[in-house]
Amino acid sequence: MTRILIANGRVIDPSQGLDRVMNLLLADGRIQPYDQPPRGDEQVLDATGRIVAPGLIDMHVHLREPGREEDETIATGTAAALAGGFTSVACIPNTEPPIDTQAAVEFVQHQAALADNCNVYVVACVSKNREGRELAELGLLVRAGAVAFSDDGSPVYDAELMRRAFEYCLMFDKPILNHAEVLELTRGGVMHEGLVSLVLGLPGMPSAAEDVMTSRDIALAEATGGRIHIMHVSSAGSVEIIRRAKRRGVRVTTEVCPHHFTLTDECLRSFDANFKMNPPLRCRSDVEACLAGLADGTIDCIVTDHAPHAREKKMQELDQAPFGIVGLETALGLVITQLIEPGWLTWSQAIEKMSTNPARILGLPKGTLAPGADADVTIIDPGYAWTVDPMQFRSKSTNTPFVGWQLRGRAETVIVGGKIKYQALPAGTRRDL
């Protein structure tokens, strides 16, 4: 295996409190002890002026396969992940059929091995067929390699089923990732319920729908000792509920998506379905609460909720178009432009939320550059200026609300298991599609 010497980069590893300019040697798929003299046979990557980080991890990605390959496949989704700087992703099980059996987990693992892009970890269903009636065979799914459980796309709605899932997962120390939504409050909704929805005459989805389910999940986790991870938090109320629960010692973690700390419901005035997502874009005070939650550590992770849809699906009327956007290839640029440069987060805090914390929550042997660790590394050019152009995406879908945005920072080189899997094109080069 090729030895790689990453020279003169600013190495930032929150797991060790490391932030200094140094060389990093990769050999035999592992991070080597620091400050070793080179042998002379290394492939040298000059990282002067670059950030060298543990490989980024997105713990909330919809790869669509099996069943909706017109939107995305495991091969195209993982290629997009590499382009976004991610060396690992956790795929969500709302496929067709859902990932609720050992065979389904093994299928995803097999397809990921064939694609040979980034690492793919499987989040399996909490309930059989995601119907919320009967627990899936959680023990067998763990044995097959599932790292967490979720019925995302829908909440785990039955409180008794959720309680039993928490108790069962205690045996494996696995988290439950729940979509916080009270469905009776959001039925028929297409956007956040507020002044803008009133003016536009569109049915709304109130913040209370998220807040109530967040409270329920935290109460059940507190009662059982289970681990709850609140997915794609978007409301000020939920951020405060989670903040208070953490102070009480509840085993709760959470995540936020770039669109929820950058965009508001005002965007729906365009009636563009690329701004339609669930949870919906909310008002400015909710965005500010998400930013404050990131800054004070209430929000543990930044994820994409990458939800690709074929172009014709998003071209429907707003009430008919599906929820969701792609995010793998814009997330890093949005974090740098909207969080790091304005001072909401330091580089170390941002990397912690995009690598170290996801690895910790999912129990992955990733998210660190400690000697002996897997050689998963993302080299970031923090000053690179670029314009979001969906035609350059490696994802199969192009449903993004960020078309034309001017961003700074991109993944320049992505290394997985000691192998270079992605290198960005030189400035001004267009990718042939």
C-alpha positions in Angstrom: 0.0 0.0 0.0 1.2 3.5 -0.9 2.8 5.5 1.9 1.4 9.1 1.9 3.1 12.0 3.5 0.8 15.0 4.1 3.3 17.8 4.5 3.0 21.2 6.2 -0.7 21.2 6.8 -2.5 22.6 9.8 -3.6 19.4 11.5 -6.7 19.8 13.6 -7.9 16.8 15.6 -10.5 17.7 18.3 -10.3 14.2 19.8 -6.8 15.0 21.0 -7.0 18.8 21.3 -4.5 19.0 18.5 -4.1 22.1 16.3 -0.6 22.7 14.8 1.3 22.7 11.6 3.0 19.4 11.1 3.5 16.5 8.8 1.2 13.5 8.9 2.3 10.1 7.6 -0.1 7.4 6.4 1.0 3.8 5.9 -0.7 0.4 5.8 -4.0 2.1 6.1 -3.2 3.7 9.4 -2.1 7.0 10.9 1.6 6.6 11.8 3.4 8.0 14.9 4.0 11.7 14.6 7.3 13.3 13.6 8.7 10.3 11.9 11.4 11.1 9.3 10.3 10.2 5.8 11.9 7.2 4.1 11.8 8.8 0.7 9.3 6.5 -0.9 6.2 8.4 0.2 3.7 10.1 -2.1 3.9 13.7 -0.9 0.9 15.9 -0.7 1.8 19.5 0.0 -0.9 20.8 2.4 0.6 24.2 3.0 -2.2 26.6 3.9 -4.6 23.7 4.1 -6.6 22.2 7.0 -5.9 18.5 7.6 -8.8 17.0 9.5 -10.1 13.5 10.5 -12.3 12.3 7.7 -15.7 14.0 7.8 -18.7 11.8 8.8 -22.3 12.4 7.8 -24.5 10.4 10.1 -27.8 11.3 8.2 -27.8 10.4 4.5 -30.5 9.0 2.2 -28.9 6.8 -0.4 -32.3 5.6 -1.8 -31.0 2.2 -2.9 -32.8 -0.2 -2.9 -36.0 0.9 -4.6 -35.5 4.5 -5.7 -32.5 4.3 -7.9 -33.9 7.1 -10.1 -33.1 9.5 -7.3 -29.7 8.1 -6.1 -27.7 4.9 -5.9 -25.2 3.9 -3.3 -22.5 4.4 -6.0 -23.5 8.0 -6.9 -24.4 9.0 -3.3 -21.0 7.9 -2.0 -19.2 9.6 -4.9 -21.1 12.8 -3.9 -20.0 12.2 -0.3 -16.3 12.1 -1.3 -16.7 15.3 -3.3 -18.1 16.9 -0.2 -15.2 15.8 2.0 -16.9 12.9 3.7 -15.0 9.6 4.3 -17.9 7.9 6.0 -21.7 8.2 5.9 -24.5 6.5 7.8 -27.4 5.7 5.5 -31.0 6.0 6.7 -33.4 2.9 6.2 -36.4 4.5 4.5 -35.7 2.6 1.3 -38.1 0.4 -0.7 -38.1 -2.1 0.9 -36.9 -0.7 4.2 -33.7 -1.9 5.8 -35.3 -4.0 8.5 -33.6 -7.4 8.0 -30.1 -8.8 8.0 -30.3 -9.4 4.3 -31.1 -5.8 3.7 -28.2 -4.6 5.8 -25.9 -7.0 3.9 -27.2 -5.7 0.6 -26.2 -2.1 1.4 -22.8 -3.3 2.6 -22.3 -5.3 -0.6 -23.3 -2.4 -2.8 -21.0 0.0 -0.9 -18.1 -2.4 -1.3 -18.7 -2.6 -5.0 -18.8 1.2 -5.3 -15.5 1.4 -3.3 -15.9 5.1 -2.5 -16.4 6.1 1.2 -17.3 4.0 4.2 -21.0 3.3 4.5 -22.6 2.4 7.8 -26.1 1.2 8.1 -28.9 2.7 10.3 -31.6 0.0 10.4 -35.3 0.3 11.1 -36.7 0.4 14.6 -39.9 -1.2 13.5 -40.7 -3.9 10.9 -41.3 -2.3 7.6 -41.2 1.1 9.3 -44.8 0.7 10.2 -44.4 1.5 13.9 -46.3 -1.6 15.0 -43.7 -4.2 15.9 -40.0 -4.0 16.8 -37.6 -5.1 14.1 -35.2 -7.9 15.1 -32.8 -5.4 16.6 -30.3 -7.9 17.9 -29.9 -9.6 14.5 -29.6 -6.2 12.9 -26.7 -5.3 15.2 -25.1 -8.6 14.4 -25.3 -7.8 10.7 -23.6 -4.4 11.3 -26.3 -1.8 12.1 -24.8 1.1 14.0 -28.1 2.7 15.1 -31.9 2.5 14.6 -34.4 4.9 13.0 -37.7 5.0 11.2 -36.8 8.4 9.8 -39.1 9.7 7.2 -41.6 9.0 9.9 -41.3 9.3 13.7 -41.5 6.2 15.9 -45.0 7.1 16.9 -46.1 4.5 19.4 -44.7 5.6 22.8 -44.8 2.0 24.1 -42.9 0.7 21.1 -40.4 3.5 21.6 -40.0 2.7 25.3 -39.3 -1.0 24.5 -36.9 0.0 21.8 -34.9 2.1 24.3 -34.8 -0.8 26.7 -33.8 -3.3 24.1 -31.0 -1.1 22.7 -29.5 -0.8 26.2 -28.1 -4.3 25.6 -26.1 -3.0 22.6 -25.5 0.6 23.6 -27.0 1.8 20.3 -28.8 5.1 19.9 -32.3 5.6 18.4 -32.4 8.4 15.9 -35.9 9.8 15.8 -37.6 12.2 13.5 -39.4 14.5 15.9 -42.9 15.3 14.5 -46.4 15.0 15.8 -48.2 14.0 12.6 -51.7 15.3 13.6 -50.2 18.8 13.8 -48.5 18.7 10.4 -51.0 16.8 8.3 -51.2 18.4 4.8 -48.5 21.0 5.7 -46.0 22.2 3.2 -44.0 24.8 5.2 -43.5 26.3 8.6 -46.7 27.6 10.2 -46.2 31.4 10.7 -46.8 34.8 9.2 -45.3 33.8 5.8 -47.6 30.7 5.5 -50.5 32.9 6.4 -49.7 35.4 3.7 -49.1 32.8 1.1 -52.2 30.8 2.0 -50.2 27.6 2.4 -50.9 24.9 5.1 -48.4 25.1 7.9 -46.3 22.8 10.1 -46.0 24.4 13.5 -42.9 24.3 15.6 -45.0 22.6 18.4 -45.1 19.4 16.3 -41.4 19.1 16.7 -41.2 20.3 20.3 -43.8 17.9 21.6 -42.2 14.8 20.0 -38.8 16.0 21.2 -40.1 16.3 24.7 -41.7 12.8 24.6 -38.5 11.2 23.3 -36.4 12.8 26.0 -38.9 11.7 28.7 -38.7 8.1 27.5 -35.0 8.1 27.3 -34.7 9.6 30.8 -37.1 7.0 32.1 -35.3 4.0 30.6 -31.7 5.2 30.5 -31.7 4.8 26.7 -29.9 6.9 24.1 -32.0 9.3 22.0 -30.6 11.3 19.1 -33.0 14.0 17.8 -32.7 14.2 14.1 -32.5 17.5 12.1 -33.5 19.9 14.9 -35.0 23.1 13.5 -37.0 24.9 16.2 -36.0 27.2 19.1 -38.2 25.2 21.4 -36.5 21.9 20.7 -33.1 23.4 21.1 -34.0 24.7 24.5 -35.7 21.4 25.5 -32.5 19.5 24.5 -30.3 22.0 26.3 -32.2 21.5 29.6 -32.2 17.7 29.2 -28.4 17.7 28.8 -28.1 19.6 32.0 -30.1 16.9 33.8 -27.8 14.2 32.4 -30.2 12.7 29.9 -28.5 10.7 27.2 -29.6 12.9 24.4 -27.7 14.1 21.4 -28.8 16.1 18.4 -27.9 17.4 14.9 -28.7 20.3 12.6 -28.6 20.6 8.9 -27.0 23.5 7.0 -30.3 24.6 5.5 -31.8 25.1 9.0 -29.0 27.4 10.1 -28.9 29.4 6.8 -32.4 29.7 5.3 -35.8 30.8 6.6 -39.4 30.3 5.6 -39.2 33.6 3.7 -37.6 31.5 0.9 -41.0 29.8 0.2 -42.3 33.1 -1.2 -40.6 31.8 -4.4 -42.9 28.7 -4.4 -39.7 26.8 -5.4 -40.1 23.2 -4.2 -36.3 23.1 -3.6 -37.1 25.0 -0.4 -39.6 22.4 0.7 -38.2 20.1 3.4 -39.3 18.4 6.6 -38.7 19.8 9.2 -39.5 22.9 7.2 -37.5 26.1 7.0 -38.5 28.1 10.0 -38.4 31.8 11.0 -35.3 33.9 11.8 -35.6 33.3 15.6 -35.4 29.5 15.0 -32.3 30.0 12.8 -30.7 32.1 15.5 -31.5 29.4 18.2 -29.9 26.8 16.0 -26.8 29.0 15.7 -26.7 29.5 19.5 -27.1 25.8 20.0 -24.2 25.1 17.8 -22.0 27.7 19.5 -22.8 26.5 23.1 -22.5 22.8 22.3 -26.2 21.9 22.7 -26.2 20.7 19.1 -23.6 17.9 18.7 -23.4 17.3 15.0 -23.8 18.9 11.6 -25.4 16.6 9.1 -26.8 17.0 5.6 -30.0 14.9 5.6 -29.0 14.4 2.0 -32.4 13.6 0.4 -32.1 13.4 -3.4 -35.2 13.5 -5.7 -35.2 13.2 -9.5 -35.7 16.5 -11.2 -39.3 15.7 -12.4 -40.4 15.0 -8.9 -39.4 18.4 -7.6 -40.9 20.1 -10.6 -44.4 19.3 -9.4 -46.7 21.8 -7.7 -45.5 22.7 -4.2 -48.1 20.7 -2.4 -47.3 17.6 -4.5 -43.5 17.8 -4.6 -41.6 15.6 -2.1 -39.8 17.0 0.9 -36.0 17.2 0.9 -32.8 18.5 -0.7 -29.3 17.2 -1.6 -26.6 18.4 0.7 -23.4 16.3 0.6 -21.6 18.5 -1.8 -22.5 21.9 -0.3 -22.3 21.2 3.4 -18.6 21.9 4.0 -18.7 25.2 2.0 -21.8 26.3 4.0 -20.2 25.5 7.3 -17.1 27.4 6.4 -18.9 30.4 4.9 -21.8 30.6 7.4 -20.3 29.4 10.6 -16.5 29.5 10.7 -15.9 32.8 8.9 -18.6 34.7 10.9 -17.2 33.3 14.1 -20.0 31.1 15.3 -17.6 28.1 15.4 -13.9 27.7 15.4 -12.3 25.2 13.0 -11.9 22.7 15.9 -15.5 23.0 16.9 -16.7 22.6 13.3 -14.6 19.5 12.7 -15.7 18.1 16.0 -19.4 18.4 14.9 -18.6 16.9 11.5 -16.3 14.1 12.4 -15.5 13.4 16.1 -19.0 13.6 17.5 -20.7 11.6 14.8 -18.1 8.9 15.4 -18.7 8.9 19.1 -22.5 8.8 18.9 -22.5 5.9 16.4 -19.6 4.1 18.1 -17.4 4.2 15.0 -13.6 3.7 15.1 -13.3 7.0 13.2 -13.1 10.7 13.8 -9.5 10.9 15.0 -6.0 11.3 13.6 -4.4 9.6 16.6 -1.5 7.3 15.7 -2.8 3.8 14.9 -6.3 5.1 13.8 -7.7 4.4 10.4 -6.2 6.6 7.8 -9.4 8.5 6.9 -8.3 12.1 6.2 -10.0 15.2 4.7 -7.7 17.9 3.4 -9.5 21.2 3.1 -8.7 24.3 1.2 -10.3 26.9 3.4 -10.0 29.9 1.1 -11.1 28.4 -2.2 -14.0 30.5 -3.6 -16.6 28.7 -5.7 -20.2 29.0 -6.9 -22.8 26.3 -6.3 -23.6 24.7 -9.7 -25.8 21.6 -9.5 -24.6 20.5 -12.9 -21.2 19.8 -11.3 -22.7 17.5 -8.6 -21.7 13.9 -8.5 -25.1 13.1 -6.9 -27.7 11.7 -9.3 -30.0 14.5 -8.3 -29.7 18.3 -8.3 -32.5 19.4 -5.9 -30.6 22.2 -4.0 -31.8 25.6 -2.8 -28.3 26.9 -2.9 -27.9 27.4 -6.7 -25.7 30.3 -7.4 -24.5 30.8 -3.8 -20.9 32.0 -3.5 -19.1 29.8 -1.0 -15.6 29.6 0.4 -13.8 26.4 1.2 -13.9 22.9 -0.2 -12.5 19.4 0.2 -9.3 19.3 -1.9 -8.2 15.7 -1.2 -10.1 12.9 0.5 -8.3 9.8 1.8 -10.1 6.6 2.9 -8.2 3.8 4.5 -4.9 5.2 3.3 -6.0 5.5 -0.3 -6.7 8.7 -2.1 -10.3 8.5 -3.2 -10.9 12.0 -4.4 -9.0 15.0 -5.5 -10.7 18.3 -6.5 -10.3 19.5 -10.0 -8.1 22.6 -10.6 -9.8 26.0 -10.5 -11.8 26.8 -13.6 -12.1 23.1 -14.8 -15.5 21.9 -15.6 -16.4 18.2 -15.0 -17.7 16.4 -18.1 -21.1 14.9 -17.4 
